[in-house]
Amino acid sequence: MTRKRTKVGFVGLGLMGAPMAERLLKAGYPLAVWNRTPEKAEPLGAAGAAKAKSPAGAARGADFVFVMVADDAALDTVLFGEEGLSRGMKRRSMLINCSTTSPGMSYRAATALRSLQVHYLEAPVMWSVQEAREGELQILVGGSRDDFAKAKPVLEAFGKDIHHIGDLGKGTMMKLACSLMVAAMLETFGEFFTLARKAGIPFETMMEVLHAGPLESPLYGFAEQAIVNAGGRPNFFLKHMQKDVNLATDLARQLDVPVPLTAHVRQMLTATKNLGRGDEDVSAMLDVMAAWAGVPLRG
């Protein structure tokens, strides 16, 4: 099936969803989009996408439908609510969930869609907004290998590092394990930063040492930019990191895996969110850590 004949729907045009949908449009796929806040669909509409009036409308006639929403509740609503995707998807089409949701939600969604002869893949993503714009996301896929093979050419519109992790549930579990590690690395960066700042070491020197040595990670570059460019557009909302860490903690409990560091990071994220900073970048957690240490985050 050629790109011009492969119709695609996309639901959820937030920080990540909008640039992912834009990549599909630029790749030549006929695209229909829907977002709960309609004005977020305007730029894509101006670029040539059809603006649907409901999730079902975005799904009608589509061969692949992508979803990028915040959590299990949002996914359940856009799939099975009034005028949800399940009411518009045709037989033998495929729903690809790029959201970070629970494994249990994947199982429930896949079972319900199977009764409609609709295929389901989970495909949560790694990296952030810039990589979405450039088509360089990492994608962690769970589902049947046949479905993965059919979807991969479309996934390549916004991903360059695409892994079939295993059967349904495994893609989400891998993403939650990764989220656990990202949150822990942000915590350790905060402790590194506040200790060095309290010791009187210039920020530029800290980052020179970090980038040149064995501890170098692109993640620390995100944290660095958040400190340098205060008030910039978030790369990842703190409330969404808290949600991901909560899901990872739930999975660890189900598998009887001790995750003591993650439990501490979860408390840091919760405390920061409760200070009214959930809609800021996840690096807002560094502000709280700096305040505890009695040092300025910037300057």
VOVEXNU-442500 format. One line per field, with one value per atom (N, C-alpha, C): x, y, z; atom name; residue number from 0. Coordinates in steps of 0.02 Angstrom, whole numbers, plus 50000, padded with zeros to 5 digits. Layout:
<recs>
c1 c(X,...);
c2 c(Y,...);
c3 c(Z,...);
a c(CA,...);
k c(NUM,...);
</recs>
This chain:
<recs>
c1 c(50042,50000,50044,50036,50077,50056,50101,50086,50022,50014,49956,49891,49896,49836,49827,49878,49874,49849,49788,49759,49773,49787,49808,49765,49748,49716,49762,49755,49797,49755,49754,49716,49763,49762,49804,49861,49853,49902,49936,49961,49997,50069,50113,50184,50215,50201,50231,50187,50121,50077,50077,50079,50077,50136,50199,50254,50256,50231,50227,50178,50120,50070,50097,50134,50162,50211,50249,50296,50258,50203,50162,50137,50115,50090,50146,50205,50262,50286,50274,50294,50247,50192,50148,50086,50072,50012,49951,49895,49833,49815,49804,49799,49737,49701,49646,49664,49652,49673,49615,49621,49573,49609,49589,49615,49558,49561,49508,49501,49559,49559,49566,49513,49514,49567,49583,49631,49700,49716,49781,49786,49730,49730,49738,49733,49734,49798,49858,49918,49921,49900,49900,49847,49791,49740,49765,49801,49829,49881,49914,49965,49936,49871,49840,49804,49806,49770,49696,49655,49583,49571,49530,49515,49448,49453,49392,49357,49292,49252,49248,49276,49274,49329,49348,49395,49370,49306,49278,49287,49279,49288,49359,49408,49478,49493,49455,49468,49434,49381,49342,49384,49387,49424,49498,49524,49596,49620,49680,49712,49750,49779,49814,49789,49778,49758,49806,49838,49885,49850,49868,49842,49901,49901,49953,49919,49897,49861,49896,49868,49905,49907,49852,49849,49794,49785,49736,49665,49646,49579,49567,49617,49610,49606,49646,49644,49577,49551,49486,49432,49435,49385,49388,49449,49453,49440,49450,49436,49362,49333,49268,49214,49231,49181,49134,49088,49041,49081,49067,49104,49179,49193,49263,49288,49352,49385,49353,49332,49304,49241,49209,49148,49164,49228,49245,49294,49329,49382,49352,49381,49357,49389,49360,49389,49458,49501,49570,49615,49589,49632,49672,49717,49760,49763,49753,49760,49830,49868,49936,49937,49945,49945,50016,50032,50099,50103,50047,50046,50081,50102,50128,50070,50043,49987,50006,49961,49977,49972,50010,50001,49930,49897,49827,49782,49795,49754,49765,49826,49840,49801,49800,49764,49689,49661,49590,49573,49613,49600,49605,49658,49668,49612,49588,49534,49470,49454,49393,49396,49453,49460,49461,49488,49489,49419,49371,49302,49273,49305,49285,49328,49372,49420,49468,49487,49537,49600,49657,49721,49745,49789,49813,49888,49925,49995,50005,50048,50071,50140,50151,50214,50236,50246,50269,50337,50350,50410,50457,50521,50573,50600,50635,50659,50604,50613,50567,50547,50526,50493,50538,50601,50645,50654,50662,50670,50606,50548,50485,50482,50504,50503,50549,50605,50655,50646,50595,50583,50633,50659,50713,50693,50630,50608,50630,50639,50646,50576,50558,50490,50496,50458,50461,50394,50394,50331,50316,50253,50228,50167,50166,50110,50136,50094,50115,50168,50213,50266,50238,50184,50153,50126,50092,50067,50124,50177,50236,50264,50269,50296,50253,50187,50142,50147,50157,50157,50224,50278,50344,50355,50335,50346,50313,50256,50221,50256,50277,50313,50378,50407,50470,50462,50400,50389,50414,50410,50432,50482,50501,50549,50606,50666,50724,50753,50733,50760,50699,50677,50613,50625,50601,50614,50549,50547,50492,50513,50485,50507,50480,50419,50389,50313,50280,50207,50176,50110,50073,50089,50101,50120,50193,50235,50307,50333,50304,50326,50314,50255,50239,50284,50296,50339,50410,50435,50501,50502,50449,50445,50444,50408,50405,50473,50508,50576,50622,50615,50654,50635,50571,50548,50575,50577,50605,50678,50715,50786,50795,50753,50757,50745,50693,50677,50734,50764,50820,50880,50893,50949,50938,50876,50861,50872,50853,50865,50940,50979,51051,51083,51058,51083,51069,51009,50992,51039,51055,51101,51172,51194,51259,51262,51209,51208,51209,51165,51160,51223,51254,51315,51371,51379,51432,51418,51354,51337,51352,51334,51347,51422,51461,51534,51566,51525,51551,51579,51563,51589,51544,51571,51530,51491,51431,51389,51423,51456,51490,51543,51578,51629,51598,51543,51507,51491,51462,51438,51496,51550,51610,51635,51639,51663,51614,51549,51499,51497,51500,51496,51559,51616,51679,51697,51664,51685,51641,51650,51614,51540,51517,51448,51404,51433,51396,51333,51278,51214,51175,51140,51097,51045,51024,50974,50999,51063,51089,51091,51094,51089,51020,50967,50900,50897,50926,50926,50966,51022,51063,51024,50989,50951,50894,50865,50811,50837,50899,50929,50949,50978,51001,50943,50893,50836,50775,50776,50721,50656,50602,50537,50524,50568,50558,50502,50484,50430,50451,50408,50426,50444,50492,50506,50462,50447,50406,50375,50310,50276,50293,50304,50319,50262,50200,50143,50143,50168,50170,50227,50283,50336,50312,50276,50249,50203,50161,50115,50155,50207,50248,50282,50308,50341,50291,50230,50178,50163,50158,50146,50203,50264,50323,50323,50304,50301,50247,50190,50137,50160,50196,50221,50271,50316,50365,50330,50277,50240,50208,50180,50149,50200,50261,50314,50357,50341,50377,50451,50461,50529,50539,50590,50603,50634,50606,50632,50638,50685,50689,50706,50751,50768,50708,50672,50613,50561,50554,50506,50524,50589,50610,50597,50614,50603,50528,50487,50415,50393,50422,50405,50426,50485,50509,50461,50441,50395,50328,50303,50239,50242,50297,50305,50307,50343,50349,50282,50246,50180,50133,50136,50092,50109,50166,50184,50157,50116,50084,50125,50172,50218,50211,50154,50143,50141,50121,50117,50181,50234,50299,50341,50399,50445,50466,50482,50501,50561,50602,50660,50641,50576,50554,50574,50582,50605,50673,50715,50780,50774,50722,50711,50700,50660,50645,50709,50749,50811,50860,50864,50909,50885,50819,50792,50808,50802,50820,50893,50936,51007,51025,50976,50989,51033,51029,51070,51023,51044,51003,51010,50956,50960,50998,50990,51021,51062,51109,51149,51214);
c2 c(49940,50000,50062,50107,50166,50218,50266,50318,50356,50372,50412,50373,50307,50266,50243,50253,50233,50293,50289,50344,50336,50393,50392,50441,50421,50466,50478,50536,50550,50588,50562,50591,50608,50671,50694,50736,50802,50847,50891,50860,50896,50909,50915,50931,50882,50818,50767,50749,50745,50723,50769,50834,50881,50872,50871,50861,50791,50740,50673,50673,50704,50707,50747,50800,50841,50800,50756,50714,50666,50640,50596,50634,50696,50736,50751,50769,50784,50722,50662,50601,50582,50618,50607,50567,50554,50516,50562,50545,50581,50576,50632,50633,50669,50637,50669,50673,50730,50740,50763,50749,50773,50786,50839,50854,50881,50866,50889,50965,51000,51072,51087,51105,51108,51154,51209,51256,51226,51173,51141,51105,51093,51061,51111,51176,51227,51226,51224,51223,51164,51106,51047,51054,51083,51095,51142,51194,51241,51208,51154,51119,51064,51053,51005,50947,50941,50887,50903,50850,50859,50863,50912,50920,50886,50831,50794,50826,50813,50841,50795,50734,50685,50634,50596,50541,50493,50476,50431,50460,50526,50557,50552,50557,50550,50480,50431,50361,50336,50368,50342,50339,50279,50268,50259,50267,50263,50191,50180,50114,50108,50163,50166,50228,50219,50275,50278,50335,50346,50384,50366,50401,50422,50486,50511,50554,50522,50557,50546,50577,50582,50519,50481,50426,50376,50326,50274,50302,50349,50377,50412,50450,50486,50437,50384,50333,50299,50281,50248,50292,50357,50403,50409,50419,50429,50363,50306,50243,50224,50230,50199,50248,50312,50361,50376,50423,50444,50471,50445,50462,50447,50392,50370,50334,50321,50289,50223,50185,50119,50123,50181,50190,50210,50225,50247,50203,50159,50120,50064,50055,50003,49936,49883,49816,49811,49775,49762,49824,49879,49937,49925,49972,49962,50025,50015,50068,50063,50117,50118,50169,50144,50186,50207,50270,50296,50327,50329,50355,50308,50336,50293,50279,50219,50197,50131,50104,50042,49981,49927,49865,49840,49849,49826,49862,49926,49964,49937,49917,49888,49824,49782,49718,49731,49778,49792,49821,49868,49899,49849,49808,49759,49708,49686,49637,49666,49728,49760,49773,49795,49809,49746,49693,49629,49606,49620,49600,49640,49696,49737,49723,49673,49655,49713,49748,49802,49779,49788,49769,49824,49804,49851,49842,49897,49897,49950,49936,49990,50011,50076,50102,50165,50161,50220,50243,50307,50336,50363,50366,50397,50458,50501,50567,50618,50676,50732,50770,50833,50871,50881,50899,50912,50850,50792,50730,50712,50728,50717,50760,50822,50866,50841,50811,50789,50717,50683,50614,50565,50580,50539,50509,50495,50464,50391,50367,50295,50268,50212,50185,50113,50098,50033,49998,49949,49920,49854,49847,49783,49762,49698,49672,49617,49594,49539,49562,49516,49534,49551,49518,49534,49605,49624,49692,49743,49726,49770,49780,49726,49731,49776,49772,49814,49888,49900,49968,50003,49965,49996,50050,50041,50095,50161,50157,50217,50247,50204,50227,50263,50245,50275,50349,50373,50444,50487,50462,50502,50466,50405,50368,50341,50341,50313,50253,50241,50187,50148,50100,50066,49994,49976,49909,49871,49809,49765,49730,49751,49725,49655,49642,49577,49581,49532,49529,49589,49595,49650,49657,49717,49731,49744,49710,49716,49785,49815,49882,49932,49929,49973,49959,49896,49879,49905,49901,49927,50003,50037,50110,50128,50091,50107,50096,50045,50034,50092,50116,50173,50236,50246,50305,50306,50248,50241,50266,50247,50266,50340,50367,50439,50480,50462,50499,50495,50437,50428,50470,50472,50512,50586,50609,50679,50694,50648,50656,50661,50617,50619,50682,50706,50769,50825,50826,50878,50877,50818,50813,50834,50813,50834,50910,50940,51012,51050,51030,51068,51061,51003,50994,51037,51035,51074,51149,51169,51240,51264,51223,51242,51247,51208,51209,51268,51306,51366,51353,51296,51280,51312,51349,51380,51329,51348,51302,51280,51327,51310,51256,51260,51210,51143,51143,51080,51044,51082,51051,51030,51068,51048,50980,50972,50909,50852,50867,50815,50792,50839,50822,50787,50802,50774,50707,50689,50630,50569,50519,50455,50459,50514,50521,50555,50571,50607,50570,50608,50582,50638,50625,50677,50704,50662,50684,50744,50744,50800,50864,50856,50914,50947,50906,50934,50973,50944,50977,51042,51041,51101,51156,51139,51190,51219,51177,51201,51253,51245,51293,51357,51349,51406,51446,51411,51444,51441,51478,51477,51500,51465,51486,51464,51423,51399,51349,51331,51282,51214,51182,51117,51065,51023,50964,50905,50904,50850,50875,50873,50899,50858,50892,50857,50810,50831,50788,50723,50725,50664,50618,50647,50606,50573,50610,50581,50522,50532,50478,50416,50427,50371,50334,50372,50340,50303,50330,50294,50227,50228,50166,50117,50142,50099,50068,50108,50083,50029,50040,49989,49924,49930,49870,49834,49871,49841,49803,49832,49799,49734,49737,49676,49621,49640,49591,49575,49606,49595,49615,49674,49701,49761,49760,49819,49875,49935,49994,50053,50048,50100,50169,50174,50239,50270,50229,50254,50280,50246,50269,50339,50352,50419,50470,50454,50501,50516,50466,50477,50529,50527,50576,50646,50652,50717,50745,50702,50725,50745,50707,50722,50788,50798,50860,50920,50914,50969,50984,50931,50940,50974,50955,50984,51056,51079,51150,51190,51158,51192,51194,51146,51149,51090,51057,50999,51015,51075,51094,51126,51124,51148,51088,51103,51051,51010,50947,50903,50930,50971,51000,51047,51063,51103,51070,51005,50969,50995,51019,51045,51108,51148,51208,51191,51139,51118,51094,51055,51029,51085,51135,51192,51231,51240,51276,51240,51174,51135,51146,51153,51162,51235,51280,51349,51383,51361,51390,51411,51461,51480,51430,51418,51372,51405,51470,51506,51565,51587,51645,51628);
c3 c(50000,50000,50000,49952,49947,50000,50011,50061,50043,49979,49959,49967,49968,49976,50048,50090,50160,50201,50224,50261,50336,50367,50437,50477,50538,50586,50645,50677,50735,50786,50848,50902,50960,50981,51036,51010,51010,50978,51030,51082,51134,51115,51165,51153,51104,51112,51070,51010,51021,50968,50907,50918,50861,50814,50839,50792,50761,50797,50768,50710,50720,50666,50607,50621,50568,50525,50558,50521,50474,50496,50453,50392,50403,50348,50298,50324,50281,50242,50272,50239,50182,50175,50118,50133,50197,50215,50219,50186,50198,50272,50305,50378,50401,50449,50484,50557,50589,50659,50702,50766,50816,50881,50915,50981,51023,51088,51133,51131,51127,51119,51044,51009,50936,50906,50940,50911,50901,50938,50929,50862,50830,50764,50707,50722,50670,50628,50658,50616,50569,50591,50548,50493,50512,50461,50407,50428,50379,50335,50361,50322,50277,50282,50237,50269,50336,50370,50373,50373,50384,50459,50479,50550,50565,50603,50620,50679,50684,50739,50798,50792,50846,50834,50885,50873,50819,50821,50771,50701,50695,50630,50605,50651,50630,50609,50634,50619,50556,50534,50478,50414,50387,50325,50334,50395,50406,50410,50384,50390,50456,50479,50543,50581,50645,50688,50747,50756,50811,50867,50929,50987,51031,51052,51097,51150,51204,51257,51324,51377,51440,51481,51484,51533,51514,51557,51545,51535,51579,51575,51508,51486,51422,51364,51367,51314,51312,51370,51373,51343,51357,51331,51255,51228,51155,51118,51150,51117,51121,51181,51193,51216,51222,51240,51183,51195,51143,51083,51024,50963,50970,51007,51015,50954,50953,50895,50877,50927,50913,50870,50868,50828,50756,50742,50675,50638,50674,50642,50600,50542,50497,50513,50489,50499,50469,50504,50484,50485,50512,50524,50588,50605,50663,50706,50771,50820,50850,50847,50874,50931,50991,51051,51068,51056,51071,51141,51176,51244,51292,51349,51402,51449,51443,51484,51517,51556,51593,51547,51564,51526,51527,51585,51591,51542,51530,51481,51411,51395,51330,51320,51371,51366,51357,51395,51390,51321,51298,51233,51177,51178,51125,51122,51181,51183,51154,51174,51150,51075,51050,50979,50937,50965,50929,50911,50955,50941,50882,50865,50808,50747,50752,50700,50685,50738,50734,50770,50739,50768,50816,50863,50914,50925,50924,50944,50996,51044,51089,51063,51062,51034,51070,51137,51173,51149,51157,51128,51181,51163,51203,51166,51200,51178,51188,51159,51175,51112,51122,51070,51008,51019,50963,50919,50952,50914,50877,50906,50871,50808,50814,50755,50700,50720,50672,50649,50675,50656,50684,50744,50773,50840,50850,50912,50915,50976,50987,51003,50972,50980,51006,51059,51092,51081,51036,51013,51047,51068,51094,51054,51035,50996,50950,50906,50863,50813,50795,50748,50679,50659,50594,50594,50648,50652,50652,50687,50689,50619,50581,50513,50469,50478,50438,50459,50523,50548,50541,50537,50539,50487,50423,50374,50394,50427,50449,50510,50556,50616,50597,50541,50520,50501,50496,50482,50539,50602,50658,50704,50686,50727,50686,50715,50679,50715,50777,50818,50844,50804,50817,50837,50896,50923,50933,50910,50929,50993,51050,51115,51128,51105,51116,51111,51141,51138,51172,51164,51194,51269,51290,51360,51368,51327,51336,51316,51264,51245,51301,51331,51387,51447,51462,51518,51508,51446,51431,51441,51418,51426,51500,51541,51612,51646,51625,51652,51632,51570,51548,51586,51598,51634,51705,51735,51802,51803,51752,51749,51734,51689,51673,51736,51774,51834,51885,51892,51939,51917,51851,51826,51838,51831,51845,51919,51962,52034,52048,52019,52032,52004,51947,51920,51969,51998,52047,52107,52131,52188,52168,52109,52083,52079,52050,52040,52106,52154,52216,52259,52258,52297,52267,52201,52169,52176,52169,52178,52248,52298,52368,52382,52345,52353,52316,52280,52246,52177,52146,52080,52027,51980,51928,51887,51866,51828,51763,51729,51667,51678,51734,51750,51764,51801,51815,51750,51702,51641,51595,51595,51557,51581,51646,51674,51659,51667,51657,51584,51536,51466,51440,51470,51445,51476,51530,51567,51556,51598,51590,51608,51638,51658,51606,51548,51496,51475,51469,51445,51413,51357,51327,51376,51423,51471,51511,51528,51566,51524,51459,51415,51421,51427,51437,51502,51556,51621,51617,51582,51574,51540,51485,51449,51491,51534,51577,51626,51648,51694,51656,51597,51559,51530,51504,51472,51516,51570,51618,51584,51598,51571,51500,51471,51403,51399,51338,51329,51357,51395,51425,51372,51388,51347,51369,51434,51461,51526,51531,51590,51652,51708,51770,51790,51780,51799,51759,51698,51658,51681,51703,51731,51796,51836,51897,51881,51830,51809,51786,51746,51722,51779,51827,51885,51928,51934,51970,51936,51869,51832,51841,51839,51849,51918,51968,52037,52043,52011,52012,51980,51923,51890,51934,51966,52011,52068,52094,52148,52123,52062,52034,52023,52004,51990,52051,52107,52170,52163,52134,52124,52170,52213,52255,52214,52221,52185,52234,52282,52333,52307,52258,52231,52196,52158,52123,52173,52229,52280,52304,52312,52334,52279,52217,52162,52155,52165,52162,52213,52273,52323,52302,52271,52247,52194,52148,52095,52124,52172,52203,52241,52278,52316,52269,52214,52167,52134,52115,52085,52134,52197,52248,52264,52242,52248,52189,52147,52092,52028,52021,51965,51917,51920,51877,51803,51785,51714,51689,51729,51707,51683,51654,51634,51696,51685,51740,51778,51746,51780,51837,51844,51901,51967,51965,52025,52049,52002,52021,52062,52049,52089,52162,52173,52242,52276,52241,52270,52286,52242,52254,52315,52321,52379,52444,52443,52503,52522,52472,52486,52501,52492,52506,52455,52392,52339,52282,52243,52185,52129,52093,52036,51979,51972,51917,51945,51905,51925,51959);
a c(N,CA,C,N,CA,C,N,CA,C,N,CA,C,N,CA,C,N,CA,C,N,CA,C,N,CA,C,N,CA,C,N,CA,C,N,CA,C,N,CA,C,N,CA,C,N,CA,C,N,CA,C,N,CA,C,N,CA,C,N,CA,C,N,CA,C,N,CA,C,N,CA,C,N,CA,C,N,CA,C,N,CA,C,N,CA,C,N,CA,C,N,CA,C,N,CA,C,N,CA,C,N,CA,C,N,CA,C,N,CA,C,N,CA,C,N,CA,C,N,CA,C,N,CA,C,N,CA,C,N,CA,C,N,CA,C,N,CA,C,N,CA,C,N,CA,C,N,CA,C,N,CA,C,N,CA,C,N,CA,C,N,CA,C,N,CA,C,N,CA,C,N,CA,C,N,CA,C,N,CA,C,N,CA,C,N,CA,C,N,CA,C,N,CA,C,N,CA,C,N,CA,C,N,CA,C,N,CA,C,N,CA,C,N,CA,C,N,CA,C,N,CA,C,N,CA,C,N,CA,C,N,CA,C,N,CA,C,N,CA,C,N,CA,C,N,CA,C,N,CA,C,N,CA,C,N,CA,C,N,CA,C,N,CA,C,N,CA,C,N,CA,C,N,CA,C,N,CA,C,N,CA,C,N,CA,C,N,CA,C,N,CA,C,N,CA,C,N,CA,C,N,CA,C,N,CA,C,N,CA,C,N,CA,C,N,CA,C,N,CA,C,N,CA,C,N,CA,C,N,CA,C,N,CA,C,N,CA,C,N,CA,C,N,CA,C,N,CA,C,N,CA,C,N,CA,C,N,CA,C,N,CA,C,N,CA,C,N,CA,C,N,CA,C,N,CA,C,N,CA,C,N,CA,C,N,CA,C,N,CA,C,N,CA,C,N,CA,C,N,CA,C,N,CA,C,N,CA,C,N,CA,C,N,CA,C,N,CA,C,N,CA,C,N,CA,C,N,CA,C,N,CA,C,N,CA,C,N,CA,C,N,CA,C,N,CA,C,N,CA,C,N,CA,C,N,CA,C,N,CA,C,N,CA,C,N,CA,C,N,CA,C,N,CA,C,N,CA,C,N,CA,C,N,CA,C,N,CA,C,N,CA,C,N,CA,C,N,CA,C,N,CA,C,N,CA,C,N,CA,C,N,CA,C,N,CA,C,N,CA,C,N,CA,C,N,CA,C,N,CA,C,N,CA,C,N,CA,C,N,CA,C,N,CA,C,N,CA,C,N,CA,C,N,CA,C,N,CA,C,N,CA,C,N,CA,C,N,CA,C,N,CA,C,N,CA,C,N,CA,C,N,CA,C,N,CA,C,N,CA,C,N,CA,C,N,CA,C,N,CA,C,N,CA,C,N,CA,C,N,CA,C,N,CA,C,N,CA,C,N,CA,C,N,CA,C,N,CA,C,N,CA,C,N,CA,C,N,CA,C,N,CA,C,N,CA,C,N,CA,C,N,CA,C,N,CA,C,N,CA,C,N,CA,C,N,CA,C,N,CA,C,N,CA,C,N,CA,C,N,CA,C,N,CA,C,N,CA,C,N,CA,C,N,CA,C,N,CA,C,N,CA,C,N,CA,C,N,CA,C,N,CA,C,N,CA,C,N,CA,C,N,CA,C,N,CA,C,N,CA,C,N,CA,C,N,CA,C,N,CA,C,N,CA,C,N,CA,C,N,CA,C,N,CA,C,N,CA,C,N,CA,C,N,CA,C,N,CA,C,N,CA,C,N,CA,C,N,CA,C,N,CA,C,N,CA,C,N,CA,C,N,CA,C,N,CA,C,N,CA,C,N,CA,C,N,CA,C,N,CA,C,N,CA,C,N,CA,C,N,CA,C,N,CA,C,N,CA,C,N,CA,C,N,CA,C,N,CA,C,N,CA,C,N,CA,C,N,CA,C,N,CA,C,N,CA,C,N,CA,C,N,CA,C,N,CA,C,N,CA,C,N,CA,C,N,CA,C,N,CA,C,N,CA,C,N,CA,C,N,CA,C,N,CA,C,N,CA,C,N,CA,C,N,CA,C,N,CA,C,N,CA,C,N,CA,C,N,CA,C,N,CA,C,N,CA,C,N,CA,C,N,CA,C,N,CA,C,N,CA,C,N,CA,C,N,CA,C,N,CA,C,N,CA,C,N,CA,C,N,CA,C,N,CA,C,N,CA,C,N,CA,C,N,CA,C,N,CA,C,N,CA,C,N,CA,C,N,CA,C,N,CA,C,N,CA,C,N,CA,C,N,CA,C,N,CA,C,N,CA,C,N,CA,C,N,CA,C,N,CA,C,N,CA,C,N,CA,C,N,CA,C,N,CA,C,N,CA,C,N,CA,C,N,CA,C);
k c(0,0,0,1,1,1,2,2,2,3,3,3,4,4,4,5,5,5,6,6,6,7,7,7,8,8,8,9,9,9,10,10,10,11,11,11,12,12,12,13,13,13,14,14,14,15,15,15,16,16,16,17,17,17,18,18,18,19,19,19,20,20,20,21,21,21,22,22,22,23,23,23,24,24,24,25,25,25,26,26,26,27,27,27,28,28,28,29,29,29,30,30,30,31,31,31,32,32,32,33,33,33,34,34,34,35,35,35,36,36,36,37,37,37,38,38,38,39,39,39,40,40,40,41,41,41,42,42,42,43,43,43,44,44,44,45,45,45,46,46,46,47,47,47,48,48,48,49,49,49,50,50,50,51,51,51,52,52,52,53,53,53,54,54,54,55,55,55,56,56,56,57,57,57,58,58,58,59,59,59,60,60,60,61,61,61,62,62,62,63,63,63,64,64,64,65,65,65,66,66,66,67,67,67,68,68,68,69,69,69,70,70,70,71,71,71,72,72,72,73,73,73,74,74,74,75,75,75,76,76,76,77,77,77,78,78,78,79,79,79,80,80,80,81,81,81,82,82,82,83,83,83,84,84,84,85,85,85,86,86,86,87,87,87,88,88,88,89,89,89,90,90,90,91,91,91,92,92,92,93,93,93,94,94,94,95,95,95,96,96,96,97,97,97,98,98,98,99,99,99,100,100,100,101,101,101,102,102,102,103,103,103,104,104,104,105,105,105,106,106,106,107,107,107,108,108,108,109,109,109,110,110,110,111,111,111,112,112,112,113,113,113,114,114,114,115,115,115,116,116,116,117,117,117,118,118,118,119,119,119,120,120,120,121,121,121,122,122,122,123,123,123,124,124,124,125,125,125,126,126,126,127,127,127,128,128,128,129,129,129,130,130,130,131,131,131,132,132,132,133,133,133,134,134,134,135,135,135,136,136,136,137,137,137,138,138,138,139,139,139,140,140,140,141,141,141,142,142,142,143,143,143,144,144,144,145,145,145,146,146,146,147,147,147,148,148,148,149,149,149,150,150,150,151,151,151,152,152,152,153,153,153,154,154,154,155,155,155,156,156,156,157,157,157,158,158,158,159,159,159,160,160,160,161,161,161,162,162,162,163,163,163,164,164,164,165,165,165,166,166,166,167,167,167,168,168,168,169,169,169,170,170,170,171,171,171,172,172,172,173,173,173,174,174,174,175,175,175,176,176,176,177,177,177,178,178,178,179,179,179,180,180,180,181,181,181,182,182,182,183,183,183,184,184,184,185,185,185,186,186,186,187,187,187,188,188,188,189,189,189,190,190,190,191,191,191,192,192,192,193,193,193,194,194,194,195,195,195,196,196,196,197,197,197,198,198,198,199,199,199,200,200,200,201,201,201,202,202,202,203,203,203,204,204,204,205,205,205,206,206,206,207,207,207,208,208,208,209,209,209,210,210,210,211,211,211,212,212,212,213,213,213,214,214,214,215,215,215,216,216,216,217,217,217,218,218,218,219,219,219,220,220,220,221,221,221,222,222,222,223,223,223,224,224,224,225,225,225,226,226,226,227,227,227,228,228,228,229,229,229,230,230,230,231,231,231,232,232,232,233,233,233,234,234,234,235,235,235,236,236,236,237,237,237,238,238,238,239,239,239,240,240,240,241,241,241,242,242,242,243,243,243,244,244,244,245,245,245,246,246,246,247,247,247,248,248,248,249,249,249,250,250,250,251,251,251,252,252,252,253,253,253,254,254,254,255,255,255,256,256,256,257,257,257,258,258,258,259,259,259,260,260,260,261,261,261,262,262,262,263,263,263,264,264,264,265,265,265,266,266,266,267,267,267,268,268,268,269,269,269,270,270,270,271,271,271,272,272,272,273,273,273,274,274,274,275,275,275,276,276,276,277,277,277,278,278,278,279,279,279,280,280,280,281,281,281,282,282,282,283,283,283,284,284,284,285,285,285,286,286,286,287,287,287,288,288,288,289,289,289,290,290,290,291,291,291,292,292,292,293,293,293,294,294,294,295,295,295,296,296,296,297,297,297,298,298,298);
</recs>
